[in-house]
Amino acid sequence: MNRRLVRLVCCLAFGVAILAGDFILRPSAADEPQPVAAPQPVISSLTPAGAERVLSTFGLEFKEVEKGMYVFRHEDLKLLFHNGHETLHLYSNFPSAKAELTKINDWNRTKRFAKAFLNEHNQPTLTADLELTGGVTEQNLMEWLKTYVAYLKQFKEFIEK
């Protein structure tokens, strides 16, 4: 083969390889760093104003029945929210429902994040606690509330069966 032709083919092949390499190695838009959401402030205690803001965020009408203790309704369910500043507590009981202890134990055996028991009046009760001392974001707090409400609906159906 003619040396000039071999040189031309090699140069063309080299040029194609360079162009292909540039295309292959160029980072795509998906590989580029994405902007990071601004970090949320960490909550390690909740003031009364902060507790009321959280409840208001859910669009709930609530009433403070004593210092740090709020009552509100979600759909047909009554909830008690206690702000212990470094711990939060949700509590709901079902005065008209009756449940055997074995049924309550079945709930506790299969569910997490909310604890059921029979209160001093033998009424089925569901509670959940959130420790703030180590710090949580407001998003964590909101998810805790949503999780409790979802469990509360499930618990109501469970004890009414």
Residue pairs with C-beta under 8 A, 6 or more apart in sequence:
40 137
40 138
40 139
41 137
41 138
42 135
42 136
42 137
43 50
43 132
43 135
43 136
43 137
43 138
43 141
44 86
44 132
44 133
44 134
44 135
44 136
45 85
45 86
45 132
45 133
46 54
46 83
46 85
46 88
46 132
47 85
48 64
48 67
48 68
48 83
51 68
51 70
51 81
51 83
51 88
52 62
52 64
52 70
54 138
54 141
54 142
54 145
55 62
55 70
55 72
55 81
56 62
57 142
58 142
58 145
60 72
60 73
60 74
61 72
61 73
62 70
62 71
62 72
62 81
63 70
63 71
63 72
64 70
65 71
68 82
68 83
68 84
68 85
69 80
69 81
69 82
69 83
70 80
70 81
70 82
70 83
71 78
71 79
71 80
71 81
72 78
72 79
72 81
73 79
74 149
74 152
75 153
77 92
77 149
77 152
77 153
77 156
78 92
79 90
79 91
79 92
79 148
79 149
79 152
80 90
80 91
80 92
81 88
81 89
81 90
82 88
82 89
82 90
82 91
85 132
86 131
86 132
86 133
87 129
87 130
87 131
87 132
87 133
88 129
88 130
88 132
88 141
88 144
89 127
89 128
89 129
89 130
90 127
90 128
90 129
90 145
90 148
91 125
91 126
91 127
92 125
92 126
92 127
92 152
93 119
93 123
93 124
93 125
93 126
94 123
94 124
94 125
94 156
94 159
95 121
95 123
97 123
97 124
97 156
97 159
97 160
98 122
98 124
99 118
99 124
99 159
101 118
103 158
103 159
104 116
104 117
104 118
104 124
107 116
107 155
107 158
108 115
108 116
111 151
111 154
113 128
113 147
113 148
113 151
114 126
114 127
114 128
114 147
114 148
114 151
114 152
114 155
115 126
115 127
115 128
116 124
116 125
116 126
116 127
116 155
117 125
117 127
118 124
118 125
119 125
124 155
124 159
126 148
126 151
126 152
126 155
128 144
128 147
128 148
128 151
130 136
130 141
130 144
136 144
